Amino acid sequence: MQKLNKIILYCRSGFEKECAAEITDKASQQEIYGFAKVNEKSGYVIFECYQDNNAEILVKTLSFRTLIFARQMFVAGDLLSNLPANDRITPIVETLSGCIDKAGDLRVEVADTNEGKDLASFCRKFTVPLRQALRNKRLLLKVTNPSRPVIHIFFISSNCCYAGYSYSQNNSPFYMGIPRLRFPSDAPSRSTLKLEEAFHIFIPYEEWEERLHGGLNAVDLGACPGGWTYQLVKRSMMVYAIDNGPMDEKLMATGQVKHYREDGFKFTPKKHNIYWLVCDMVEKPAKVTELIAKWLINGWCRETIFNLKLPMKKRYEEVKNNLQLLKKELNNKQINVQIQAKQLYHDREEITVHVQRIWG
């Protein structure tokens, strides 16, 4: 039986160093130590633990939702290389035997890179015979079970892969960690997908009816031309769009949008029944963080989703510092919140943050 002493993390290509810094930091907080292997532009990071069993402990106890730069996380053994073209399945099954049984799902995945996309067709075809072989060995249930662990086979080339598993309650539920969203043809900009993805990532679906229902009041700071406003209008909310630029005419025609030609950093809401604040303004992270803190401290909104544009260097440190600053300011005012942050698939040089204010 092979030892599973590695953690595989998928991330956005170009952000491997940030993903590596984060997993190293989070692991050390749990007194688990190891080293991260990083290949730039590869779309994944390997964190190898020094002690046996630590990788399995970490994927079970480290909350996946607290990871910002990782799209997926699972424990795995050594790289299976030089897999014979006529039988790639046997080495994979042997690796997993004794490590897991009765898994609830199988995902044969690749990195989100051009090289990975070239392997995608192979992975789709390979999944069918591999699934049957795993079921024959009782490593995989015959019917998908969302409460059981997930087997991950991660191919980096057609004859090299990592095999391992994640826990269904502590992973991304999406294939490759990417929610598949379709761009609405009537949306004014592709940025609309950022907010839609944020709703999928941060808001449990069973709570959508309560927290994303029609009739809620929302503010969109830096709204022009209306990509984020579109998502709010689509859910029948009433929106105050704040931007000196023009808004999409179709959105204005809905009668659900009031456009204020003002600076988003200077706008003060006249009403105190705002539920959602959303913000995708291009500005320094610290300035945006300070603005959001003001809204929450003043009780101007219940929930907020906003983006922080990242610098070219020390991006993980920048993110960590701003989130700690936000939490500190709110704690000083004895304001109870839940903070989540993620670099979404539709983000680029930025991360998306969600804060929910919680009253006792």
C-alpha positions in Angstrom: 0.0 0.0 0.0 1.4 3.3 -1.1 1.7 6.1 1.5 -0.3 9.2 0.8 1.9 12.0 2.0 1.2 14.7 -0.6 -1.6 17.3 -1.0 -2.5 18.3 -4.5 -4.0 21.7 -4.9 -5.4 23.2 -8.2 -5.1 26.9 -8.7 -5.2 29.6 -11.4 -2.2 29.4 -13.7 0.3 32.1 -12.6 -0.8 31.9 -8.9 1.2 28.8 -7.9 3.4 30.7 -5.5 0.5 32.3 -3.7 -1.2 28.9 -3.4 2.0 27.4 -2.1 2.5 30.2 0.4 -1.0 29.8 1.7 -1.0 26.0 2.2 2.4 26.2 3.9 1.1 28.9 6.2 -2.2 27.1 7.0 -0.4 23.8 7.6 2.1 25.3 10.0 -0.8 26.8 12.0 -1.8 23.2 12.6 1.8 22.3 13.4 2.0 20.2 10.2 5.2 20.9 8.2 6.4 20.1 4.7 7.5 21.8 1.5 5.6 23.0 -1.6 6.7 22.0 -5.1 5.9 24.8 -7.6 6.1 24.8 -11.4 5.1 28.2 -12.7 2.1 28.4 -15.0 1.3 24.7 -14.2 -2.0 25.4 -12.6 -1.3 23.2 -9.5 0.8 22.9 -6.4 2.1 19.8 -4.5 2.6 20.1 -0.8 4.6 17.2 0.6 4.4 16.5 4.4 7.4 15.4 6.3 5.5 13.1 8.7 3.5 10.1 7.6 -0.3 10.5 7.8 -0.1 14.3 8.1 -1.3 14.9 4.6 -4.4 12.8 5.3 -5.0 14.7 8.6 -4.6 18.0 6.8 -7.2 17.4 4.1 -9.6 16.3 6.7 -9.1 19.1 9.3 -8.0 22.1 7.2 -11.2 23.8 6.1 -11.2 24.0 2.4 -13.4 27.1 2.4 -10.7 29.0 4.2 -8.3 28.5 1.3 -8.2 31.5 -1.0 -6.1 30.5 -4.0 -6.9 26.7 -4.1 -9.7 25.5 -6.3 -9.5 21.9 -5.1 -7.5 20.0 -2.5 -7.0 16.2 -2.1 -4.4 13.8 -0.6 -2.4 11.7 -3.0 0.7 9.4 -3.2 3.7 9.6 -5.4 3.5 10.5 -9.0 2.5 7.4 -11.1 4.9 7.9 -14.1 5.5 5.9 -17.3 2.1 4.3 -17.1 1.9 1.6 -19.9 -0.4 2.7 -22.7 -2.1 -0.7 -22.7 -2.9 -0.7 -19.0 -2.9 2.5 -17.1 -5.7 1.3 -14.8 -3.9 -1.4 -12.8 -1.2 0.9 -11.2 -4.0 3.4 -10.3 -6.1 0.7 -8.7 -3.2 -0.7 -6.8 -2.3 2.8 -5.4 -5.8 3.3 -4.1 -6.3 -0.2 -2.7 -6.1 -0.1 1.1 -6.3 3.7 1.1 -10.0 4.1 0.4 -13.1 2.0 -0.1 -16.6 2.7 -1.1 -15.9 6.2 -2.5 -19.0 8.1 -3.7 -17.6 9.7 -6.9 -14.8 9.7 -9.3 -13.2 12.7 -11.0 -10.5 12.3 -13.7 -9.1 15.8 -14.0 -6.4 18.0 -15.5 -4.9 21.4 -14.8 -6.7 24.4 -16.1 -3.9 25.2 -18.7 -3.6 24.8 -22.5 -1.6 21.6 -21.9 -4.4 20.3 -19.6 -7.1 21.1 -22.1 -5.3 18.9 -24.6 -5.6 16.0 -22.2 -9.3 16.6 -21.4 -10.7 14.4 -24.2 -8.4 11.5 -23.1 -9.6 11.9 -19.5 -13.3 11.7 -20.5 -12.7 8.5 -22.4 -10.5 7.0 -19.7 -13.1 7.7 -16.9 -15.5 5.0 -18.1 -13.2 1.9 -17.9 -11.5 3.2 -14.8 -14.9 3.7 -13.0 -15.8 0.1 -13.8 -12.5 -1.2 -12.5 -12.8 0.7 -9.3 -16.3 -0.6 -8.8 -15.2 -4.1 -9.4 -12.6 -3.7 -6.6 -15.3 -2.1 -4.4 -13.2 1.1 -4.1 -16.1 3.0 -5.7 -19.8 2.6 -5.1 -22.0 1.6 -8.0 -24.2 4.7 -7.4 -22.9 8.2 -6.8 -23.1 9.1 -3.1 -22.4 12.8 -2.3 -21.7 12.1 1.4 -18.8 9.7 0.6 -15.2 10.6 -0.3 -14.3 11.5 -3.9 -11.6 9.8 -5.8 -9.4 12.1 -7.8 -7.1 11.1 -10.7 -5.1 14.1 -11.8 -3.2 13.6 -15.1 -0.3 15.9 -15.9 0.4 13.9 -19.1 -1.2 10.9 -20.8 1.2 8.5 -18.9 1.6 10.4 -15.6 -0.9 11.0 -12.9 -1.5 11.5 -9.2 -4.2 9.3 -7.5 -5.9 10.2 -4.3 -9.1 11.3 -2.6 -10.9 14.2 -0.9 -13.7 14.4 1.6 -17.0 15.4 0.2 -17.7 17.8 3.1 -14.3 19.5 2.7 -13.7 20.0 -1.0 -15.0 21.8 -4.0 -18.1 20.1 -5.4 -17.2 21.1 -8.9 -15.2 19.2 -11.5 -11.6 20.7 -11.5 -12.9 23.1 -8.8 -14.6 25.2 -11.5 -18.4 25.9 -11.6 -19.6 25.8 -15.2 -21.5 29.0 -15.9 -23.0 30.3 -19.2 -22.6 33.9 -20.1 -26.0 35.5 -20.4 -26.4 37.0 -23.9 -28.2 40.1 -22.6 -25.7 40.9 -19.8 -23.8 44.2 -20.4 -20.4 42.7 -19.5 -18.6 39.4 -18.8 -17.9 40.6 -15.3 -21.4 39.5 -14.5 -20.0 35.9 -14.2 -17.8 37.0 -11.2 -20.8 37.8 -9.1 -22.8 34.8 -10.2 -19.9 32.5 -9.4 -19.5 34.2 -6.0 -23.2 33.4 -5.2 -22.5 29.7 -6.0 -19.3 29.6 -4.0 -20.3 31.6 -0.9 -24.0 31.2 -0.5 -25.3 27.6 0.2 -28.0 26.8 -2.4 -30.5 26.0 0.3 -30.2 29.5 1.6 -30.7 31.3 -1.8 -34.4 31.8 -1.3 -33.7 33.6 2.0 -30.7 35.6 1.1 -31.1 36.2 -2.7 -34.8 36.7 -3.0 -36.7 39.3 -4.9 -37.6 42.6 -3.3 -34.3 43.0 -1.4 -32.5 46.4 -1.8 -28.9 46.4 -3.0 -26.2 48.9 -3.8 -23.6 48.4 -6.6 -20.6 50.6 -6.2 -18.7 51.2 -9.4 -21.6 49.7 -11.3 -21.0 50.9 -14.9 -21.9 49.4 -17.3 -23.9 47.0 -15.0 -22.4 43.5 -15.1 -22.9 43.0 -11.3 -26.2 45.0 -11.3 -27.5 42.5 -13.9 -27.2 39.6 -11.4 -29.2 41.6 -8.8 -31.9 42.7 -11.2 -32.1 39.1 -12.5 -33.1 38.1 -8.9 -35.7 40.8 -8.8 -33.9 43.1 -6.4 -34.1 46.9 -6.4 -30.6 48.3 -7.1 -28.9 51.6 -6.5 -26.2 51.8 -9.1 -23.4 54.2 -8.2 -21.0 55.2 -11.0 -20.1 58.4 -12.9 -20.2 56.4 -16.1 -23.3 55.3 -18.2 -25.4 52.3 -17.3 -26.8 49.7 -19.7 -30.1 50.9 -21.2 -31.8 47.5 -20.9 -31.1 47.4 -17.2 -32.4 50.9 -16.7 -35.6 50.0 -18.6 -36.4 47.3 -16.0 -37.4 50.0 -13.6 -35.5 48.2 -10.9 -32.4 50.4 -11.1 -31.8 53.9 -9.8 -28.5 55.4 -11.2 -26.6 57.9 -9.1 -23.7 59.6 -10.9 -21.5 59.7 -7.9 -18.1 58.5 -6.7 -18.5 55.1 -5.1 -16.1 56.1 -2.3 -18.2 59.1 -1.4 -21.7 57.8 -1.7 -23.8 57.6 1.5 -27.1 55.6 1.4 -30.1 57.6 2.3 -32.1 54.5 3.3 -31.2 52.0 6.0 -32.8 48.9 4.4 -30.0 47.9 2.2 -29.4 44.1 2.3 -26.6 43.7 -0.3 -23.6 45.8 -1.1 -21.5 44.7 -4.1 -18.3 46.4 -5.3 -15.9 45.8 -8.2 -14.0 49.0 -8.3 -10.5 49.2 -9.6 -8.6 50.7 -6.6 -5.9 49.8 -4.1 -7.0 46.8 -1.9 -6.5 48.8 1.4 -8.8 51.6 0.1 -11.5 49.2 -0.8 -11.1 47.3 2.5 -11.5 50.5 4.4 -14.6 51.4 2.4 -16.3 48.0 3.1 -15.4 48.3 6.8 -17.2 51.7 6.9 -20.3 50.2 5.4 -20.4 47.3 7.8 -19.6 49.4 10.9 -22.3 51.9 10.0 -24.8 49.1 9.5 -25.5 50.2 5.9 -25.7 46.6 4.6 -26.2 43.0 5.8 -24.0 41.2 3.3 -21.4 42.3 0.9 -19.4 40.8 -2.0 -16.4 42.8 -3.2 -13.2 42.4 -5.2 -9.7 43.2 -4.1 -7.3 43.9 -7.0 -3.9 42.4 -6.3 -0.4 43.8 -6.7 2.2 42.2 -8.9 4.3 41.0 -5.9 3.6 39.6 -2.4 0.0 38.9 -3.4 -0.7 36.4 -0.6 0.7 38.8 2.0 -1.4 41.6 0.6 -4.6 39.5 0.8 -3.8 38.3 4.3 -3.1 41.8 5.6 -6.2 43.3 4.2 -8.5 40.5 5.6 -6.8 40.8 9.0 -7.3 44.5 8.9 -11.0 44.2 8.1 -11.5 41.6 10.8 -9.7 43.7 13.4 -11.7 46.9 12.6 -15.0 45.0 12.9 -13.9 43.2 16.1 -12.9 46.5 17.6 -16.5 47.7 17.1 -17.8 44.4 18.4 -19.4 43.6 15.0 -19.9 39.9 14.4 -19.2 38.7 10.9 -18.4 35.7 8.8 -15.7 36.4 6.2 -14.9 34.2 3.2 -12.5 34.9 0.3 -11.7 33.1 -2.9 -9.9 33.6 -6.2 -12.7 32.7 -8.4 -12.4 31.1 -11.8 -13.7 34.3 -13.4 -11.3 36.5 -11.4 -8.0 37.5 -12.9 -5.5 39.6 -10.9 -7.9 39.8 -8.0 -9.8 37.9 -5.3 -13.4 38.0 -4.3 -14.5 38.5 -0.6 -17.8 37.8 1.0 -18.8 39.2 4.4 -22.0 38.5 6.2 -22.9 40.6 9.2 -24.5 38.5 11.9 -26.7 39.9 14.6 -27.1 37.9 17.9 
